[in-house]
Amino acid sequence: MIKLTIPGNPAAKGRPRVCKWGTYTPEKTVNYETLIKELFIISKQEKMEGALRLEVLAHFPVTKSTSKKNKKKMLDGEIRPTKKPDWDNIGKICSDALNGLAYDDDSQIVLAVVGKWYSEEPHVQIIISKETEV
């Protein structure tokens, strides 16, 4: 099992941009993927093989202007983030960043779960485990 925590606000996979010099990936996407890769390498976890399950748990900060009543509901999970970034782009940036490091190819992921919550400390938790038949 691989567990990895990425501190800071969750980021989404940005769309490639096309200009007269060619196609490029947005700098924010490149930086966030690099952070994930570096944290994985530092963690010294082993590459996994076979069918895998990916869980990406994104924890967003509560804005300072939020009322105390709503802040409690947000932190208790009664109110969940329905804002951007989209869940699929959060999962995509994490799975792409770990390609070739945590697994040979993200085609090994046969089940993915992405969730969005609020937290006092924004972060993303990635959990990769063997997918077993139910």
Phi, psi and omega in degrees: 000139177248131174232132183216134178244126179254114181287155177099177181296137176299143178239160181248157175291121178277149178289142175300142180255142179247131176222183184292344178265358179128200182254140177218157177269136179304143184302321180299320178295313180301315181296317181291319177298320179297318178300314180299314180300313181297318179295323177294315181298316179297327183289344177056040177270154184275150175293140181257152180238163176083193180288132186234155174248131179245127174242127177237114183248103184266127181243114183264153178285152174273131181293151182294335182278358181289138179293157180300321180297311180290327178299316179298316179298322179294315182289335177275355179085007178285328174245126182246155181294125176242024181255173175289151009280157179291150182302320185291327178285332174292314178297321183295316181295324179289314182293321178294320181296326184269000178300127180084349179251301181276338179204162181294316181208146182290357172292344177289343180282114181255348178213128179229138178233126178235127179232152179236130179223174171255153182205156174295323180243109180295138179191171173235132176251129178246129177232125178239128180220166176294137177267118179253151180291144181271000000 
